[in-house]
Amino acid sequence: MSDITLRTSRLVLAMPRPDDAAAVHAHCQDSELQRYTTVPVPYTTLDAETFVGEYVPQSWHAGTEYVYGIRLREDTALMGVVAWQRERGAIGYWLGAQYRGRGVMTEAVSGLLDWVFSHDIVDELHWEAHAGNIGSAIVAQRAGFRWNGEGPCAVVGRDGLHPWGWHAALRRQDHASELPAEPWPVPA
């Protein structure tokens, strides 16, 4: 699939470009991001260049994962990424520390969900995060995901194990619903 640009009221979501490597590298130095994601530690310039120059375009071309860079406009700095992991039927995301707490990620996730569900691509998406990742849980809950419980994550951690995680799902009909999601049992 070719790059598809999505727009929300404040954001532009598009495939990250090779010149985003410096921003990806800088954001991935954040200890919280490293704690709750599977980025390599230490995260090198080569890791960032490989991510935006090889992994992202290859994943788009293969149709396995659609990684969107998050920006205020096409010509502004990369703030983070949101991705639809088609093979896993899941979404994933991270945001640079300086952009957190402003509703940016909730808006980006909602924009991606609107696109996926409006194109009849899937009927359900999944979300998981390492247990304790309150920020990710807040975004997923605000985006309408329904709590599914706790258990091992599907994604393997840097240690080769499946970390304990939180899980939620969102069905197409619930995404379109005006009914509020039930409260989550975690501090979101």
LUMDREN-963087 format. One record per residue: residue in one letter; x negated, y, z of N, C-alpha, C, O in turn. Coordinates in Angstrom, 3 decimals. Example, Ala and Ser with C-alpha at 12.3 -4.5 7.8 and 13.67 -1.06 7.14 Angstrom:
BEGIN
   nuke       n.c1       n.c2       n.c3      ca.c1      ca.c2      ca.c3       c.c1       c.c2       c.c3       o.c1       o.c2       o.c3
      a    -13.190     -5.690      7.800    -12.300     -4.500      7.800    -13.200     -3.300      7.800    -14.236     -3.319      8.465
      s    -12.850     -2.250      7.080    -13.670     -1.060      7.140    -12.900      0.030      7.870    -13.409      1.138      8.039
This chain:
BEGIN
   nuke       n.c1       n.c2       n.c3      ca.c1      ca.c2      ca.c3       c.c1       c.c2       c.c3       o.c1       o.c2       o.c3
      m     -0.854     -1.180      0.000      0.000      0.000      0.000     -0.892      1.233      0.000     -1.933      1.263      0.657
      s     -0.481      2.225     -0.728     -1.235      3.473     -0.745     -0.875      4.308      0.480      0.130      4.065      1.149
      d     -1.709      5.282      0.751     -1.518      6.164      1.906     -0.175      6.897      1.800      0.128      7.517      0.780
      i      0.605      6.815      2.849      1.888      7.496      2.928      1.786      8.494      4.069      1.477      8.113      5.198
      t      2.039      9.756      3.794      1.995     10.793      4.816      3.374     10.938      5.444      4.384     11.002      4.743
      l      3.403     10.989      6.770      4.637     11.188      7.521      4.563     12.544      8.208      3.486     13.012      8.577
      r      5.720     13.163      8.373      5.777     14.464      9.046      6.853     14.438     10.125      7.930     13.869      9.947
      t      6.529     15.068     11.245      7.497     15.266     12.311      7.671     16.776     12.454      7.156     17.535     11.633
      s      8.378     17.211     13.467      8.579     18.651     13.611      7.269     19.405     13.851      7.135     20.553     13.427
      r      6.300     18.774     14.526      5.027     19.454     14.806      3.808     18.816     14.168      2.749     19.440     14.107
      l      3.936     17.574     13.688      2.753     16.793     13.352      2.732     16.312     11.911      3.764     16.199     11.250
      v      1.522     16.034     11.452      1.297     15.364     10.180      0.576     14.056     10.510     -0.448     14.053     11.193
      l      1.121     12.961     10.020      0.524     11.640     10.220      0.066     11.136      8.859      0.877     10.994      7.943
      a     -1.224     10.867      8.721     -1.775     10.379      7.457     -3.004      9.527      7.754     -3.599      9.621      8.827
      m     -3.371      8.701      6.790     -4.531      7.840      6.965     -5.761      8.684      7.320     -6.046      9.672      6.642
      p     -6.491      8.304      8.377     -7.714      9.042      8.713     -8.691      9.027      7.535     -8.741      8.079      6.751
      r     -9.460     10.106      7.440    -10.424     10.280      6.361    -11.839     10.003      6.881    -12.080     10.071      8.086
      p    -12.769      9.693      5.979    -14.152      9.473      6.426    -14.721     10.642      7.239    -15.537     10.429      8.136
      d    -14.293     11.879      6.931    -14.820     13.016      7.693    -14.222     13.129      9.093    -14.565     14.046      9.838
      d    -13.333     12.208      9.456    -12.789     12.156     10.819    -13.683     11.359     11.767    -13.403     11.281     12.963
      a    -14.752     10.770     11.242    -15.602      9.914     12.068    -16.129     10.636     13.304    -16.175     10.049     14.385
      a    -16.522     11.889     13.164    -17.061     12.624     14.324    -15.997     12.795     15.407    -16.294     12.650     16.593
      a    -14.754     13.104     15.007    -13.676     13.260     15.997    -13.350     11.922     16.647    -13.146     11.861     17.860
      v    -13.298     10.849     15.861    -13.033      9.517     16.426    -14.130      9.177     17.431    -13.844      8.718     18.537
      h    -15.372      9.400     17.048    -16.488      9.108     17.952    -16.360      9.898     19.253    -16.520      9.338     20.338
      a    -16.076     11.186     19.149    -15.955     12.022     20.350    -14.809     11.555     21.241    -14.981     11.439     22.454
      h    -13.648     11.287     20.658    -12.498     10.843     21.453    -12.775      9.502     22.137    -12.343      9.280     23.268
      c    -13.487      8.617     21.459    -13.718      7.271     21.994    -14.824      7.218     23.042    -15.187      6.134     23.499
      q    -15.365      8.371     23.428    -16.301      8.437     24.555    -15.555      8.542     25.883    -16.150      8.358     26.945
      d    -14.258      8.838     25.828    -13.432      9.023     27.016    -13.306      7.719     27.801    -12.940      6.688     27.236
      s    -13.603      7.758     29.087    -13.579      6.542     29.908    -12.181      5.935     30.019    -12.049      4.713     30.077
      e    -11.140      6.765     30.051     -9.770      6.230     30.108     -9.421      5.496     28.822     -8.827      4.419     28.866
      l     -9.782      6.063     27.684     -9.528      5.414     26.409    -10.288      4.089     26.360     -9.736      3.076     25.931
      q    -11.528      4.087     26.788    -12.315      2.859     26.802    -11.733      1.827     27.763    -11.757      0.629     27.481
      r    -11.223      2.279     28.870    -10.665      1.371     29.876     -9.454      0.612     29.356     -9.297     -0.575     29.642
      y     -8.597      1.285     28.594     -7.329      0.687     28.199     -7.247      0.243     26.741     -6.186     -0.198     26.298
      t     -8.324      0.347     25.994     -8.312     -0.130     24.612     -9.447     -1.122     24.408    -10.211     -1.416     25.326
      t     -9.538     -1.626     23.201    -10.585     -2.604     22.892    -11.723     -1.992     22.089    -12.489     -2.721     21.459
      v    -11.852     -0.656     22.098    -12.969     -0.053     21.380    -14.273     -0.555     21.981    -14.350     -0.804     23.184
      p    -15.305     -0.705     21.141    -16.597     -1.124     21.683    -17.126     -0.111     22.694    -16.881      1.090     22.579
      v    -17.852     -0.614     23.680    -18.497      0.243     24.675    -19.952     -0.214     24.766    -20.197     -1.367     25.122
      p    -20.912      0.632     24.462    -20.739      2.021     24.073    -20.145      2.124     22.657    -20.311      1.227     21.832
      y    -19.459      3.227     22.404    -18.856      3.488     21.097    -19.805      4.392     20.322    -20.056      5.532     20.713
      t    -20.330      3.867     19.218    -21.365      4.570     18.471    -20.797      5.333     17.272    -19.642      5.155     16.885
      t    -21.638      6.178     16.707    -21.275      6.881     15.479    -20.983      5.878     14.373    -20.048      6.064     13.595
      l    -21.779      4.814     14.299    -21.553      3.776     13.281    -20.198      3.106     13.483    -19.523      2.793     12.502
      d    -19.779      2.875     14.735    -18.450      2.305     14.999    -17.361      3.206     14.409    -16.432      2.722     13.762
      a    -17.479      4.502     14.634    -16.481      5.450     14.128    -16.496      5.499     12.609    -15.437      5.508     11.982
      e    -17.674      5.530     12.011    -17.782      5.567     10.551    -17.200      4.292      9.925    -16.527      4.354      8.896
      t    -17.458      3.157     10.541    -16.925      1.890     10.044    -15.409      1.858     10.187    -14.714      1.375      9.293
      f    -14.889      2.365     11.295    -13.449      2.391     11.519    -12.750      3.199     10.433    -11.840      2.690      9.778
      v    -13.159      4.457     10.230    -12.445      5.312      9.263    -12.846      5.034      7.821    -12.039      5.239      6.914
      g    -14.068      4.574      7.586    -14.537      4.364      6.219    -14.264      2.992      5.647    -14.187      2.825      4.430
      e    -14.115      1.986      6.537    -13.915      0.616      6.061    -12.635     -0.011      6.619    -11.749     -0.410      5.863
      y    -12.547     -0.095      7.948    -11.420     -0.809      8.551    -10.073     -0.216      8.146     -9.189     -0.941      7.691
      v     -9.915      1.077      8.306     -8.619      1.712      8.018     -8.207      1.512      6.556     -7.110      1.013      6.308
      p     -9.052      1.885      5.568     -8.599      1.700      4.186     -8.393      0.234      3.805     -7.479     -0.086      3.045
      q     -9.235     -0.654      4.326     -9.063     -2.085      4.022     -7.762     -2.611      4.612     -7.073     -3.406      3.972
      s     -7.411     -2.178      5.829     -6.159     -2.616      6.460     -4.948     -2.107      5.699     -3.971     -2.833      5.514
      w     -5.015     -0.848      5.256     -3.931     -0.299      4.444     -3.786     -1.110      3.156     -2.683     -1.517      2.789
      h     -4.903     -1.337      2.479     -4.873     -2.049      1.201     -4.335     -3.476      1.364     -3.565     -3.951      0.529
      a     -4.738     -4.144      2.425     -4.292     -5.518      2.673     -2.873     -5.577      3.225     -2.246     -6.636      3.199
      g     -2.356     -4.453      3.726     -1.013     -4.429      4.296     -0.928     -5.049      5.677      0.146     -5.478      6.099
      t     -2.048     -5.100      6.386     -2.062     -5.720      7.714     -1.837     -4.725      8.840     -1.227     -5.054      9.857
      e     -2.337     -3.494      8.654     -2.177     -2.465      9.675     -2.206     -1.105      9.011     -3.039     -0.840      8.144
      y     -1.287     -0.242      9.429     -1.206      1.110      8.890     -1.588      2.077     10.001     -0.781      2.391     10.876
      v     -2.821      2.538      9.951     -3.361      3.445     10.956     -3.146      4.874     10.468     -3.603      5.249      9.388
      y     -2.449      5.658     11.271     -2.183      7.053     10.950     -2.996      7.960     11.870     -2.977      7.800     13.091
      g     -3.704      8.906     11.276     -4.336      9.957     12.050     -3.275     10.985     12.410     -2.376     11.260     11.617
      i     -3.379     11.544     13.590     -2.415     12.529     14.085     -3.060     13.911     14.045     -4.143     14.122     14.591
      r     -2.374     14.848     13.388     -2.870     16.225     13.265     -1.705     17.199     13.392     -0.544     16.828     13.217
      l     -2.030     18.437     13.696     -1.009     19.482     13.675     -0.704     19.895     12.236      0.449     20.160     11.895
      r     -1.729     19.949     11.399     -1.595     20.229      9.961     -2.659     19.397      9.242     -3.556     18.842      9.876
      e     -2.551     19.317      7.920     -3.518     18.542      7.155     -4.954     19.014      7.363     -5.888     18.215      7.292
      d     -5.131     20.300      7.618     -6.476     20.870      7.709     -6.971     21.046      9.148     -7.960     21.742      9.375
      t     -6.299     20.426     10.118     -6.740     20.553     11.515     -7.400     19.260     11.972     -7.341     18.236     11.292
      a     -8.018     19.332     13.122     -8.783     18.214     13.670     -7.894     17.019     13.996     -6.725     17.171     14.350
      l     -8.468     15.845     13.870     -7.804     14.602     14.249     -7.625     14.584     15.769     -8.584     14.776     16.517
      m     -6.401     14.355     16.213     -6.078     14.345     17.638     -6.082     12.933     18.215     -6.363     12.744     19.399
      g     -5.777     11.957     17.394     -5.685     10.575     17.821     -5.142      9.740     16.685     -5.076     10.192     15.542
      v     -4.751      8.510     17.007     -4.181      7.626     15.984     -2.979      6.889     16.551     -2.871      6.653     17.754
      v     -2.077      6.533     15.636     -0.951      5.668     15.938     -0.908      4.657     14.806     -1.111      5.017     13.647
      a     -0.648      3.401     15.125     -0.716      2.366     14.100      0.429      1.382     14.216      0.880      1.035     15.307
      w      0.881      0.947     13.056      1.813     -0.169     12.965      0.988     -1.368     12.545      0.468     -1.429     11.431
      q      0.878     -2.314     13.454      0.121     -3.535     13.212      1.097     -4.563     12.642      1.703     -5.348     13.372
      r      1.227     -4.534     11.339      2.254     -5.316     10.655      2.149     -6.810     10.964      3.168     -7.456     11.207
      e      0.955     -7.363     10.961      0.796     -8.792     11.208      1.290     -9.194     12.593      1.852    -10.276     12.762
      r      1.084     -8.332     13.581      1.501     -8.631     14.953      2.910     -8.137     15.250      3.498     -8.509     16.265
      g      3.455     -7.303     14.372      4.769     -6.730     14.634      4.737     -5.779     15.810      5.690     -5.698     16.585
      a      3.622     -5.052     15.940      3.413     -4.212     17.114      2.940     -2.826     16.705      2.524     -2.594     15.570
      i      3.017     -1.913     17.667      2.414     -0.604     17.489      1.308     -0.438     18.520      1.309     -1.077     19.573
      g      0.375      0.428     18.193     -0.703      0.759     19.110     -1.072      2.212     18.898     -0.779      2.781     17.847
      y     -1.712      2.820     19.885     -2.047      4.235     19.764     -3.063      4.652     20.805     -3.218      4.019     21.850
      w     -3.749      5.733     20.490     -4.587      6.435     21.464     -4.639      7.913     21.078     -4.457      8.285     19.919
      l     -4.890      8.725     22.074     -4.909     10.177     21.871     -6.102     10.761     22.609     -6.408     10.358     23.731
      g     -6.777     11.717     21.970     -7.879     12.399     22.624     -7.421     13.034     23.931     -6.304     13.542     24.025
      a     -8.280     13.001     24.925     -7.921     13.461     26.274     -7.369     14.882     26.299     -6.436     15.166     27.050
      q     -7.928     15.776     25.492     -7.499     17.171     25.534     -6.105     17.392     24.959     -5.546     18.477     25.113
      y     -5.529     16.376     24.295     -4.198     16.517     23.698     -3.096     15.822     24.501     -1.920     15.913     24.147
      r     -3.465     15.144     25.557     -2.486     14.386     26.344     -1.607     15.306     27.176     -2.002     16.417     27.529
      g     -0.405     14.822     27.483      0.502     15.549     28.355      1.329     16.607     27.654      1.969     17.422     28.319
      r      1.336     16.619     26.332      2.079     17.630     25.572      3.182     17.027     24.710      3.815     17.737     23.929
      g      3.420     15.710     24.845      4.440     15.057     24.036      3.997     14.715     22.629      4.806     14.267     21.817
      v      2.713     14.922     22.325      2.190     14.659     20.984      2.353     13.189     20.624      2.865     12.870     19.551
      m      1.927     12.293     21.502      1.972     10.879     21.152      3.402     10.367     21.071      3.708      9.557     20.196
      t      4.277     10.810     21.944      5.675     10.381     21.854      6.257     10.801     20.506      6.981     10.031     19.875
      e      5.949     11.999     20.071      6.434     12.475     18.776      5.833     11.668     17.629      6.535     11.320     16.680
      a      4.546     11.373     17.709      3.888     10.586     16.658      4.463      9.171     16.594      4.755      8.668     15.509
      v      4.626      8.533     17.748      5.196      7.184     17.783      6.615      7.208     17.231      6.980      6.341     16.437
      s      7.412      8.178     17.635      8.791      8.270     17.129      8.816      8.458     15.621      9.656      7.872     14.940
      g      7.908      9.265     15.092      7.829      9.456     13.648      7.484      8.172     12.914      8.058      7.876     11.866
      l      6.551      7.412     13.462      6.191      6.126     12.857      7.358      5.148     12.941      7.652      4.449     11.971
      l      8.026      5.093     14.094      9.177      4.203     14.248     10.279      4.555     13.260     10.880      3.664     12.660
      d     10.550      5.842     13.084     11.566      6.276     12.114     11.241      5.742     10.731     12.122      5.241     10.033
      w      9.978      5.846     10.332      9.567      5.375      9.004      9.722      3.864      8.878     10.314      3.376      7.915
      v      9.192      3.126      9.847      9.250      1.661      9.771     10.696      1.180      9.762     11.062      0.357      8.923
      f     11.515      1.672     10.668     12.897      1.199     10.750     13.767      1.708      9.593     14.710      1.022      9.197
      s     13.479      2.870      9.055     14.306      3.388      7.960     14.044      2.678      6.637     14.851      2.782      5.714
      h     12.946      1.969      6.532     12.621      1.268      5.297     12.944     -0.224      5.372     12.474     -0.999      4.540
      d     13.737     -0.630      6.357     14.145     -2.033      6.491     12.962     -2.995      6.423     13.063     -4.083      5.856
      i     11.858     -2.584      7.001     10.656     -3.409      6.946     10.707     -4.502      8.011     10.393     -5.659      7.734
      v     11.096     -4.137      9.209     11.203     -5.094     10.309     12.444     -4.766     11.128     12.990     -3.667     11.038
      d     12.879     -5.727     11.924     14.026     -5.510     12.801     13.618     -5.258     14.245     14.430     -4.803     15.050
      e     12.347     -5.553     14.581     11.889     -5.373     15.957     10.390     -5.104     15.964      9.635     -5.690     15.188
      l      9.978     -4.218     16.842      8.565     -3.936     17.065      8.232     -4.187     18.529      9.088     -4.088     19.408
      h      6.975     -4.510     18.765      6.508     -4.800     20.118      5.446     -3.801     20.541      4.746     -3.216     19.714
      w      5.346     -3.625     21.837      4.338     -2.774     22.448      3.753     -3.536     23.609      4.470     -4.234     24.327
      e      2.461     -3.408     23.798      1.819     -3.943     24.996      0.684     -3.014     25.386      0.105     -2.314     24.555
      a      0.389     -3.031     26.661     -0.725     -2.238     27.184     -1.291     -2.963     28.385     -0.600     -3.730     29.055
      h     -2.562     -2.707     28.643     -3.144     -3.253     29.870     -2.316     -2.766     31.053     -1.936     -1.596     31.105
      a     -2.036     -3.646     31.990     -1.304     -3.249     33.195     -2.038     -2.075     33.841     -3.259     -2.099     33.997
      g     -1.283     -1.061     34.206     -1.859      0.137     34.803     -1.978      1.305     33.838     -2.262      2.423     34.268
      n     -1.769      1.082     32.554     -1.880      2.155     31.574     -0.583      2.958     31.560      0.260      2.805     30.675
      i     -0.452      3.812     32.561      0.767      4.601     32.768      1.061      5.505     31.565      2.212      5.612     31.145
      g      0.033      6.154     31.010      0.249      7.052     29.887      0.880      6.354     28.699      1.818      6.875     28.095
      s      0.377      5.186     28.363      0.944      4.427     27.247      2.364      3.984     27.557      3.229      4.001     26.681
      a      2.609      3.586     28.801      3.957      3.160     29.196      4.954      4.312     29.091      6.088      4.115     28.655
      i      4.541      5.494     29.482      5.429      6.661     29.391      5.822      6.904     27.936      6.993      7.132     27.634
      v      4.842      6.855     27.040      5.128      7.073     25.619      6.089      6.018     25.098      7.080      6.351     24.448
      a      5.808      4.746     25.374      6.666      3.660     24.872      8.089      3.788     25.415      9.055      3.614     24.671
      q      8.221      4.090     26.702      9.551      4.235     27.284     10.291      5.412     26.650     11.465      5.285     26.302
      r      9.631      6.540     26.496     10.268      7.721     25.896     10.632      7.497     24.428     11.566      8.112     23.912
      a      9.885      6.609     23.759     10.175      6.290     22.357     11.310      5.272     22.236     11.727      4.935     21.128
      g     11.812      4.780     23.376     12.973      3.898     23.360     12.699      2.422     23.546     13.633      1.621     23.503
      f     11.454      2.033     23.752     11.146      0.619     23.948     11.811      0.101     25.214     11.914      0.821     26.208
      r     12.259     -1.145     25.176     12.904     -1.811     26.312     11.886     -2.725     26.990     11.188     -3.489     26.324
      w     11.808     -2.644     28.289     10.866     -3.416     29.102     11.097     -4.913     28.904     12.231     -5.390     28.956
      n      9.998     -5.652     28.675     10.065     -7.116     28.525      9.348     -7.852     29.644      9.496     -9.068     29.763
      g      8.581     -7.161     30.459      7.908     -7.834     31.561      6.396     -7.747     31.487      5.821     -6.980     30.715
      e      5.775     -8.572     32.331      4.322     -8.618     32.417      3.829     -9.986     31.991      4.548    -10.981     32.088
      g      2.600    -10.020     31.521      1.982    -11.271     31.109      0.692    -10.976     30.369      0.316     -9.816     30.206
      p      0.017    -12.016     29.923     -1.230    -11.795     29.186     -0.973    -11.012     27.893      0.034    -11.223     27.218
      c     -1.886    -10.122     27.566     -1.797     -9.382     26.309     -2.144    -10.306     25.149     -2.927    -11.243     25.308
      a     -1.568    -10.046     23.996     -1.911    -10.798     22.791     -3.302    -10.416     22.302     -4.042    -11.257     21.792
      v     -3.647     -9.154     22.461     -4.943     -8.669     22.002     -6.032     -9.113     22.977     -5.884     -8.998     24.194
      v     -7.098     -9.608     22.429     -8.224    -10.067     23.238     -9.074     -8.870     23.639     -9.373     -8.002     22.819
      g     -9.459     -8.834     24.911    -10.299     -7.755     25.420    -11.750     -7.930     25.010    -12.115     -8.932     24.395
      r    -12.573     -6.952     25.353    -14.001     -7.021     25.033    -14.681     -8.221     25.670    -15.706     -8.690     25.176
      d    -14.120     -8.721     26.760    -14.710     -9.865     27.454    -14.268    -11.207     26.861    -14.660    -12.264     27.357
      g    -13.459    -11.167     25.813    -12.988    -12.392     25.175    -11.744    -12.983     25.823    -11.257    -14.028     25.393
      l    -11.232    -12.327     26.844    -10.052    -12.811     27.554     -8.827    -11.980     27.174     -8.943    -10.908     26.579
      h     -7.670    -12.491     27.525     -6.418    -11.761     27.313     -6.062    -11.062     28.622     -5.600    -11.712     29.560
      p     -6.270     -9.744     28.698     -6.006     -9.034     29.960     -4.526     -9.071     30.318     -3.665     -9.227     29.453
      w     -4.249     -8.925     31.605     -2.872     -8.846     32.084     -2.265     -7.552     31.571     -2.897     -6.497     31.629
      g     -1.042     -7.631     31.070     -0.467     -6.440     30.481      1.012     -6.281     30.707      1.692     -7.153     31.248
      w      1.480     -5.135     30.270      2.899     -4.793     30.271      3.413     -4.944     28.843      2.684     -4.690     27.884
      h      4.669     -5.357     28.706      5.229     -5.640     27.383      6.612     -5.017     27.246      7.383     -4.945     28.203
      a      6.901     -4.571     26.026      8.215     -4.009     25.717      8.494     -4.237     24.229      7.589     -4.523     23.445
      a      9.753     -4.102     23.870     10.156     -4.267     22.468     11.209     -3.223     22.124     11.884     -2.676     22.996
      l     11.325     -2.969     20.845     12.338     -2.051     20.351     12.942     -2.649     19.091     12.251     -2.897     18.103
      r     14.252     -2.875     19.151     14.981     -3.379     17.982     15.510     -2.202     17.178     15.746     -1.115     17.704
      r     15.688     -2.453     15.888     16.172     -1.405     14.994     17.458     -0.782     15.519     17.582      0.442     15.549
      q     18.424     -1.612     15.936     19.707     -1.059     16.385     19.557     -0.236     17.665     20.323      0.703     17.884
      d     18.585     -0.574     18.509     18.361      0.217     19.716     17.670      1.543     19.387     17.894      2.553     20.054
      h     16.833      1.524     18.358     16.151      2.754     17.945     17.168      3.784     17.457     17.015      4.982     17.696
      a     18.183      3.314     16.786     19.210      4.214     16.257     20.266      4.574     17.300     21.099      5.449     17.067
      s     20.230      3.906     18.438     21.240      4.103     19.466     21.013      5.395     20.235     19.883      5.843     20.426
      e     22.113      5.972     20.665     22.043      7.166     21.513     22.030      6.792     22.995     21.887      7.661     23.855
      l     22.179      5.502     23.289     22.201      5.060     24.678     20.795      5.104     25.266     19.842      4.691     24.606
      p     20.650      5.590     26.483     19.322      5.612     27.088     18.858      4.202     27.438     19.660      3.330     27.773
      a     17.537      3.999     27.351     16.963      2.713     27.732     17.053      2.558     29.246     17.067      3.542     29.985
      e     17.113      1.307     29.694     17.108      1.049     31.128     15.761      1.467     31.712     14.741      1.397     31.027
      p     15.750      1.897     32.959     14.482      2.306     33.585     13.482      1.149     33.618     13.867     -0.017     33.701
      w     12.225      1.484     33.552     11.170      0.486     33.611     10.750      0.295     35.065     10.838      1.236     35.854
      p     10.301     -0.886     35.433      9.862     -1.122     36.813      8.436     -0.653     37.097      7.888     -0.944     38.160
      v      7.844      0.057     36.171      6.505      0.613     36.400      6.635      2.123     36.471      7.597      2.674     35.936
      p      5.719      2.797     37.101      5.826      4.240     37.265      5.665      4.996     35.956      4.599      5.542     35.676
      a      6.722      5.027     35.158      6.653      5.766     33.894      7.494      6.953     34.034      7.604      7.745     33.099
